[in-house]
Amino acid sequence: MIQTARTPSIVIDAAIAEYGARRVLMRSLRVLFLRRKIPTPKGDALPNHLRRDIGLPPVAPPMTGWDYLR
C-alpha cells in the first residue's frame, strides 16, 4: 500500500476537528515561543571512544574505594 503525504492544511483541519481551534492555537503558540534548550554536551561527559574520535585525550577511570588509600 502506498501512503500519500497529507498537506499541512489537512493535518491542521483534522487537529482542529478533534481538539478544537483554541487548543490547537494555544499549543502551536506554546511550541513556537517556548522552545526547549538543547543541552550542549560537555567534553567530560563523553565516553572515551567518542573523545578519541574528535581528538580529545581519554579520561582516566573513576577511582574506587581502595584507590583512595594508595
DSSP file (Angstrom, degrees, kcal/mol; ACC not computed):
  #  RESIDUE AA STRUCTURE BP1 BP2  ACC     N-H-->O    O-->H-N    N-H-->O    O-->H-N    TCO  KAPPA ALPHA  PHI   PSI    X-CA   Y-CA   Z-CA
    1    1 A M              0   0    0      0, 0.0     2,-0.5     0, 0.0     0, 0.0   0.000 360.0 360.0 360.0 133.5    0.0    0.0    0.0
    2    2 A I        -     0   0    0      2,-0.0     2,-0.4     0, 0.0     0, 0.0  -0.822 360.0-147.9 -97.7 128.0    1.4    3.4   -1.0
    3    3 A Q        -     0   0    0     -2,-0.5     2,-0.4     0, 0.0     0, 0.0  -0.783   8.1-147.6 -94.6 138.2    0.9    6.2    1.5
    4    4 A T        -     0   0    0     -2,-0.4     2,-0.3     1,-0.0    -2,-0.0  -0.825  23.7-109.6-102.2 145.4    0.4    9.7    0.2
    5    5 A A        -     0   0    0     -2,-0.4     2,-0.3     1,-0.1    -1,-0.0  -0.536  30.8-133.4 -74.1 132.2    1.7   12.7    2.1
    6    6 A R        -     0   0    0     -2,-0.3    -1,-0.1     1,-0.1     0, 0.0  -0.650  21.5-115.4 -85.7 143.3   -1.0   14.8    3.6
    7    7 A T    >>  -     0   0    0     -2,-0.3     4,-1.7     1,-0.1     3,-0.7  -0.404  25.8-112.4 -73.6 154.4   -0.8   18.5    3.2
    8    8 A P  H 3> S+     0   0    0      0, 0.0     4,-2.7     0, 0.0     5,-0.2   0.839 115.7  58.5 -57.7 -34.3   -0.4   20.7    6.3
    9    9 A S  H 3> S+     0   0    0      1,-0.2     4,-2.4     2,-0.2     5,-0.2   0.877 105.3  49.4 -66.1 -34.9   -3.9   22.2    5.9
   10   10 A I  H <> S+     0   0    0     -3,-0.7     4,-2.1     2,-0.2    -1,-0.2   0.905 112.4  48.1 -68.0 -40.6   -5.5   18.7    6.1
   11   11 A V  H  X S+     0   0    0     -4,-1.7     4,-2.2     2,-0.2    -2,-0.2   0.916 113.4  46.8 -65.8 -43.2   -3.5   17.9    9.2
   12   12 A I  H  X S+     0   0    0     -4,-2.7     4,-2.7     2,-0.2     5,-0.2   0.914 111.5  51.3 -65.5 -42.6   -4.4   21.2   10.9
   13   13 A D  H  X S+     0   0    0     -4,-2.4     4,-2.2    -5,-0.2    -1,-0.2   0.888 110.4  49.5 -61.6 -38.5   -8.1   20.8    9.9
   14   14 A A  H  X S+     0   0    0     -4,-2.1     4,-1.8     2,-0.2    -1,-0.2   0.894 111.4  48.7 -67.8 -39.1   -8.0   17.3   11.4
   15   15 A A  H  X>S+     0   0    0     -4,-2.2     4,-3.0     2,-0.2     5,-0.6   0.905 112.1  48.6 -66.6 -41.1   -6.4   18.6   14.6
   16   16 A I  H  X5S+     0   0    0     -4,-2.7     4,-1.7     1,-0.2    -2,-0.2   0.897 110.8  51.0 -65.2 -39.8   -9.0   21.4   14.9
   17   17 A A  H  <5S+     0   0    0     -4,-2.2    -1,-0.2    -5,-0.2    -2,-0.2   0.862 118.3  38.5 -65.3 -34.8  -11.8   19.0   14.3
   18   18 A E  H  <5S+     0   0    0     -4,-1.8    -2,-0.2    -5,-0.1    -1,-0.2   0.899 133.9  17.1 -83.7 -41.7  -10.5   16.6   17.1
   19   19 A Y  H  <5S-     0   0    0     -4,-3.0     4,-0.3    -5,-0.2    -3,-0.2   0.637 106.7-106.9-110.0 -17.8   -9.3   19.1   19.7
   20   20 A G     X< -     0   0    0     -4,-1.7     4,-1.9    -5,-0.6     5,-0.2  -0.021  29.0 -89.1 100.4 151.8  -10.9   22.4   18.9
   21   21 A A  H  > S+     0   0    0      1,-0.2     4,-2.5     2,-0.2     5,-0.2   0.879 121.4  52.7 -66.0 -40.0   -9.5   25.6   17.4
   22   22 A R  H  > S+     0   0    0      1,-0.2     4,-2.8     2,-0.2     5,-0.2   0.925 110.2  46.7 -65.8 -44.6   -8.5   27.2   20.7
   23   23 A R  H  > S+     0   0    0     -4,-0.3     4,-2.3     1,-0.2     5,-0.2   0.901 114.0  48.0 -64.4 -40.9   -6.5   24.2   21.9
   24   24 A V  H  X S+     0   0    0     -4,-1.9     4,-2.2     2,-0.2    -1,-0.2   0.909 114.0  47.4 -66.9 -41.1   -4.7   23.9   18.6
   25   25 A L  H  X S+     0   0    0     -4,-2.5     4,-2.3     2,-0.2    -2,-0.2   0.935 113.6  46.6 -65.0 -47.2   -3.9   27.6   18.5
   26   26 A M  H  X S+     0   0    0     -4,-2.8     4,-2.2     1,-0.2    -2,-0.2   0.902 114.0  48.0 -64.6 -40.8   -2.6   27.7   22.1
   27   27 A R  H  X S+     0   0    0     -4,-2.3     4,-2.4    -5,-0.2    -1,-0.2   0.903 111.7  49.2 -67.4 -40.2   -0.5   24.6   21.7
   28   28 A S  H  X S+     0   0    0     -4,-2.2     4,-1.9    -5,-0.2    -2,-0.2   0.882 112.2  48.5 -68.4 -36.2    1.0   25.8   18.4
   29   29 A L  H  X S+     0   0    0     -4,-2.3     4,-2.4     2,-0.2     5,-0.3   0.892 110.9  51.5 -67.6 -38.6    1.8   29.2   20.0
   30   30 A R  H  X S+     0   0    0     -4,-2.2     4,-2.5     1,-0.2    -2,-0.2   0.925 111.8  45.7 -63.5 -44.7    3.4   27.5   23.0
   31   31 A V  H  < S+     0   0    0     -4,-2.4    -1,-0.2     1,-0.2    -2,-0.2   0.874 113.6  51.5 -65.4 -36.5    5.6   25.3   20.8
   32   32 A L  H  < S+     0   0    0     -4,-1.9     3,-0.3    -5,-0.2    -2,-0.2   0.913 122.3  27.0 -67.7 -43.3    6.5   28.4   18.7
   33   33 A F  H  < S+     0   0    0     -4,-2.4     2,-0.6     1,-0.2    -2,-0.2   0.736 117.1  55.5 -96.8 -25.0    7.6   30.6   21.6
   34   34 A L     <  +     0   0    0     -4,-2.5    -1,-0.2    -5,-0.3     2,-0.2  -0.516  69.8 170.7-110.0  64.9    8.7   28.1   24.3
   35   35 A R        -     0   0    0     -2,-0.6     2,-0.2    -3,-0.3    -3,-0.1  -0.498  35.3-115.5 -73.5 142.3   11.3   26.1   22.5
   36   36 A R        -     0   0    0     -2,-0.2     2,-0.5    -5,-0.1    -1,-0.1  -0.529  24.8-121.1 -76.4 142.5   13.3   23.8   24.7
   37   37 A K        -     0   0    0     -2,-0.2    -1,-0.1     1,-0.0     0, 0.0  -0.732  20.9-135.6 -83.9 129.9   17.0   24.4   25.0
   38   38 A I        -     0   0    0     -2,-0.5     2,-0.1     1,-0.0    -1,-0.0  -0.752  25.0-121.4 -85.0 121.8   19.1   21.5   23.9
   39   39 A P        -     0   0    0      0, 0.0    -1,-0.0     0, 0.0     3,-0.0  -0.386  20.9-126.8 -66.9 138.2   21.9   20.9   26.4
   40   40 A T        -     0   0    0     -2,-0.1     2,-0.2     1,-0.1    -3,-0.0  -0.693  27.2-116.1 -83.2 133.4   25.3   21.2   24.9
   41   41 A P        -     0   0    0      0, 0.0     2,-0.3     0, 0.0    -1,-0.1  -0.472  24.9-137.4 -71.3 138.3   27.4   18.1   25.7
   42   42 A K    >>  -     0   0    0     -2,-0.2     3,-0.9     1,-0.1     4,-0.5  -0.660  17.0-121.0 -91.6 151.5   30.5   18.7   27.8
   43   43 A G  G >4 S+     0   0    0     -2,-0.3     3,-0.7     1,-0.2    -1,-0.1   0.814 111.2  57.1 -62.9 -30.9   33.7   17.1   26.9
   44   44 A D  G 34 S+     0   0    0      1,-0.2    -1,-0.2     7,-0.0    15,-0.0   0.751 101.0  57.4 -72.5 -22.4   33.9   15.3   30.3
   45   45 A A  G <4 S+     0   0    0     -3,-0.9    -1,-0.2     2,-0.1    -2,-0.2   0.594  86.4  97.1 -85.0 -10.3   30.6   13.6   29.8
   46   46 A L  S << S-     0   0    0     -3,-0.7     2,-0.0    -4,-0.5    -3,-0.0  -0.541  79.3-114.8 -80.3 143.2   31.6   11.9   26.5
   47   47 A P    >>  -     0   0    0      0, 0.0     4,-2.2     0, 0.0     3,-0.6  -0.322  32.7-104.6 -69.2 161.9   32.8    8.3   26.6
   48   48 A N  H 3> S+     0   0    0      1,-0.2     4,-2.5     2,-0.2     5,-0.2   0.830 117.5  57.1 -61.1 -35.4   36.4    7.6   25.7
   49   49 A H  H 3> S+     0   0    0      1,-0.2     4,-1.3     2,-0.2    -1,-0.2   0.864 111.0  43.5 -68.4 -32.5   35.7    6.2   22.2
   50   50 A L  H <> S+     0   0    0     -3,-0.6     4,-1.4     2,-0.2    -2,-0.2   0.870 112.0  53.3 -75.7 -37.1   33.8    9.4   21.2
   51   51 A R  H  <>S+     0   0    0     -4,-2.2     5,-3.0     1,-0.2     4,-0.4   0.906 108.7  50.5 -61.3 -40.7   36.5   11.6   22.8
   52   52 A R  H ><5S+     0   0    0     -4,-2.5     3,-0.9     1,-0.2    -1,-0.2   0.872 105.2  57.6 -64.5 -37.5   39.1    9.7   20.7
   53   53 A D  H 3<5S+     0   0    0     -4,-1.3    -1,-0.2     1,-0.2    -2,-0.2   0.830 111.8  40.5 -63.9 -32.6   37.1   10.3   17.5
   54   54 A I  T 3<5S-     0   0    0     -4,-1.4    -1,-0.2    -3,-0.3    -2,-0.2   0.349 122.6-100.6-101.5   7.2   37.2   14.1   18.0
   55   55 A G  T < 5S+     0   0    0     -3,-0.9    -3,-0.2    -4,-0.4    -2,-0.1   0.641  74.8 135.9  91.4  15.5   40.8   14.3   19.1
   56   56 A L      < -     0   0    0     -5,-3.0    -1,-0.3    -6,-0.2    -2,-0.1  -0.679  58.4-107.6 -92.7 150.9   40.4   14.6   22.9
   57   57 A P        -     0   0    0      0, 0.0    -1,-0.1     0, 0.0    -5,-0.0  -0.422  43.2 -97.0 -72.2 153.7   42.6   12.6   25.3
   58   58 A P        -     0   0    0      0, 0.0     2,-0.4     0, 0.0   -10,-0.0  -0.326  34.4-119.9 -69.6 153.8   40.9    9.8   27.2
   59   59 A V        -     0   0    0     -3,-0.1   -11,-0.1     1,-0.1    -8,-0.0  -0.752  28.2-112.4 -92.7 139.0   39.6   10.4   30.7
   60   60 A A        -     0   0    0     -2,-0.4     3,-0.1     1,-0.1    -1,-0.1  -0.405  40.3-100.0 -67.1 146.5   41.0    8.2   33.5
   61   61 A P        -     0   0    0      0, 0.0    -1,-0.1     0, 0.0     3,-0.1  -0.320  49.4 -89.8 -64.8 152.4   38.5    5.8   35.0
   62   62 A P        -     0   0    0      0, 0.0     2,-0.2     0, 0.0    -3,-0.0  -0.278  46.4-103.7 -64.4 149.6   37.0    6.9   38.3
   63   63 A M        -     0   0    0     -3,-0.1     2,-0.1     1,-0.1    -3,-0.0  -0.503  33.0-146.1 -75.6 139.6   38.8    6.0   41.5
   64   64 A T     >  -     0   0    0     -2,-0.2     4,-0.9    -3,-0.1     3,-0.3  -0.348  36.0 -86.2 -94.3-178.0   37.4    3.1   43.5
   65   65 A G  T  4 S+     0   0    0      1,-0.2     3,-0.5     2,-0.2     4,-0.4   0.863 125.9  47.1 -59.4 -41.3   37.4    2.8   47.3
   66   66 A W  T >4 S+     0   0    0      1,-0.2     3,-0.9     2,-0.2     4,-0.5   0.775 101.6  65.5 -75.2 -25.1   40.9    1.1   47.5
   67   67 A D  G >4 S+     0   0    0     -3,-0.3     3,-0.7     1,-0.2    -1,-0.2   0.791  93.4  61.0 -67.3 -26.3   42.5    3.6   45.2
   68   68 A Y  G 3< S+     0   0    0     -4,-0.9    -1,-0.2    -3,-0.5    -2,-0.2   0.781 100.3  55.9 -69.4 -25.5   41.9    6.4   47.7
   69   69 A L  G <         0   0    0     -3,-0.9    -1,-0.2    -4,-0.4    -2,-0.2   0.579 360.0 360.0 -84.7 -10.2   44.1    4.6   50.2
   70   70 A R    <         0   0    0     -3,-0.7    -1,-0.2    -4,-0.5    -2,-0.1   0.474 360.0 360.0 -82.5 360.0   47.2    4.3   47.9
